[in-house]
Amino acid sequence: KKTGKPYRLLSEAEWEYAARAGRTTAYPWGEEPGTNRANFLGSLSQWSNSSTAPVGRFKANAFGLHDMIGNVSEWTQDCMSDSYAGAPEDGSPRLSGNCGWRVLRGGSWNSGPGHARAAFRSGFNPWDRGNDLGFRLARTL
């Protein structure tokens, strides 16, 4: 409202594209979770399994984006489905299916490394709140 510009949540496809930053590996930096590359359970960051880290404490991905993996699980616009099968091919959000649940991506400070992979997806009730849930805004240009 303050800027007069429209903002929105990323679609699940946009989120994964941004997180992978041109890579096809499990994590933006490679196949292994590694240590101190992001804030998730077992990452050995100083915040792992205790709290969120200040934004930008870990190296940005190839697109210059910070904290796509770990820190907080990020809400997307998409309604939950069992898989990507039938998802819109243009990157727009899936707005059909189980819309009582929305897709979360990225894992959080208390998620294990498997939940912090770029491809991992989970669904939650959009009314759920927690100190391990957050969002990333996008603006259509």
BELNORDA-V90114 format. One record per pair of residues at least 6 apart in sequence whose C-alpha atoms are under 8 Angstrom apart, sorted by sequence separation. I is the first residue (numbers start at 1). J is the second residue. D is the distance in Angstrom with one decimal. If there is no record, write none. Layout:
I,J,D  I,J,D
//
This chain:
25,31,5.3  26,32,7.2  27,33,6.8  37,43,7.1  39,45,5.8  42,48,6.6  47,53,5.9  60,66,4.5  87,93,7.9  88,94,6.4  114,120,7.3  115,121,7.6  20,27,7.0  21,28,6.7  35,42,7.7  36,43,5.4  38,45,7.0  41,48,5.2  42,49,7.7  59,66,6.8  60,67,7.3  87,94,6.0  20,28,5.0  35,43,4.8  36,44,5.4  37,45,7.6  39,47,6.4  40,48,5.3  41,49,5.2  58,66,6.9  107,115,5.1  108,116,7.1  19,28,6.6  34,43,6.8  35,44,5.6  36,45,4.7  39,48,5.5  40,49,6.8  58,67,7.0  106,115,7.0  107,116,4.3  33,43,7.2  35,45,7.1  56,66,5.5  106,116,5.1  107,117,7.6  55,66,7.1  56,67,6.7  105,116,8.0  106,117,6.7  55,67,6.9  106,118,6.3  39,52,7.4  105,118,7.7  107,120,8.0  39,53,6.9  79,93,7.8  106,120,7.1  78,93,4.9  79,94,5.8  105,120,6.6  106,121,7.6  77,93,5.9  78,94,4.8  79,95,5.5  81,97,6.1  105,121,5.2  77,94,7.6  78,95,5.9  79,96,6.1  80,97,6.6  81,98,6.4  104,121,6.0  105,122,6.7  53,71,6.3  77,95,7.8  79,97,6.1  80,98,5.3  103,121,6.5  104,122,5.3  52,71,5.1  79,98,5.6  80,99,6.3  103,122,5.6  104,123,5.8  38,58,6.0  51,71,7.8  52,72,7.0  79,99,4.4  80,100,8.0  103,123,4.5  104,124,7.1  37,58,6.0  78,99,7.8  79,100,7.4  80,101,5.4  102,123,5.2  103,124,6.6  36,58,7.7  37,59,7.1  79,101,6.0  80,102,5.0  101,123,5.6  102,124,5.6  110,132,7.3  79,102,4.6  80,103,5.4  101,124,5.0  102,125,6.3  109,132,6.7  78,102,5.7  79,103,6.2  101,125,4.5  102,126,6.0  108,132,5.7  77,102,6.9  78,103,5.7  100,125,6.0  101,126,6.1  108,133,7.4  76,102,6.8  77,103,7.2  100,126,7.2  75,102,7.1  76,103,5.6  75,103,6.1  76,104,6.0  38,67,6.8  40,69,8.0  75,104,4.6  76,105,7.4  39,69,7.5  40,70,5.0  74,104,5.2  75,105,6.7  38,69,6.2  39,70,4.8  40,71,6.4  73,104,5.8  74,105,5.2  29,61,7.6  38,70,5.7  39,71,5.0  73,105,5.5  74,106,6.3  28,61,6.5  38,71,7.3  73,106,5.2  74,107,7.7  72,106,7.3  73,107,4.6  72,107,6.2  73,108,4.9  70,106,5.7  71,107,7.1  72,108,4.0  69,106,4.7  70,107,4.8  71,108,4.4  72,109,6.3  68,106,6.1  69,107,6.3  70,108,4.2  71,109,4.6  69,108,7.5  70,109,5.6  21,61,6.4  22,62,7.5  20,61,7.9  21,62,5.4  70,111,7.6  19,61,7.5  21,63,5.4  27,69,7.9  80,122,7.9  80,123,5.8  18,63,7.2  19,65,7.8  70,116,5.8  18,65,7.6  69,116,5.7  69,117,7.2  19,68,5.4  69,118,7.1  18,68,7.8  19,69,7.2  52,108,8.0  52,109,6.0  51,109,6.2  75,133,7.5  50,109,7.0  51,110,7.9  72,131,7.7  73,132,6.2  74,133,6.1  75,134,6.4  76,135,7.5  49,109,5.5  50,110,7.2  72,132,4.7  73,133,4.9  74,134,4.9  75,135,5.2  15,76,7.5  48,109,5.4  49,110,4.7  71,132,7.1  72,133,4.9  73,134,6.0  74,135,4.5  75,136,7.6  47,109,7.1  48,110,6.8  49,111,7.9  72,134,5.5  73,135,7.6  74,136,6.6  72,135,8.0  12,76,5.6  11,76,5.3  12,77,6.9  9,75,7.2  10,76,5.3  11,77,5.2  12,78,6.1  9,76,5.5  10,77,6.1  11,78,5.9  40,107,7.0  41,108,7.9  9,77,5.6  40,108,5.5  41,109,5.8  39,108,7.0  40,109,4.0  41,110,5.0  39,109,5.1  40,110,5.7  41,111,5.3  42,112,6.6  43,113,7.5  40,111,5.5  41,112,4.8  42,113,7.0  40,112,6.2  41,113,6.6  40,113,6.6  40,116,7.0  14,91,6.2  13,91,5.2  14,92,7.8  12,91,7.8  13,92,7.2  52,131,7.9  11,91,6.9  13,93,7.4  33,113,6.2  51,131,7.9  52,132,7.4  11,92,5.9  12,93,6.4  51,132,8.0  11,93,4.6  10,93,7.9  11,94,7.8  27,116,7.8  15,105,7.6  27,117,5.4  28,118,7.2  12,103,7.1  26,117,5.3  27,118,5.5  26,118,5.8  12,105,7.7  26,119,7.0  20,118,6.3  19,118,6.3  16,118,6.3  16,119,6.9  9,135,7.1  10,136,7.0  9,136,6.4  10,137,6.5  9,137,5.0  10,138,5.9  8,137,5.5  9,138,5.9  7,137,6.2  8,138,5.4  7,138,5.6  8,139,6.3  7,139,4.7  6,139,6.2  7,140,7.4  5,139,7.7  6,140,7.5
//
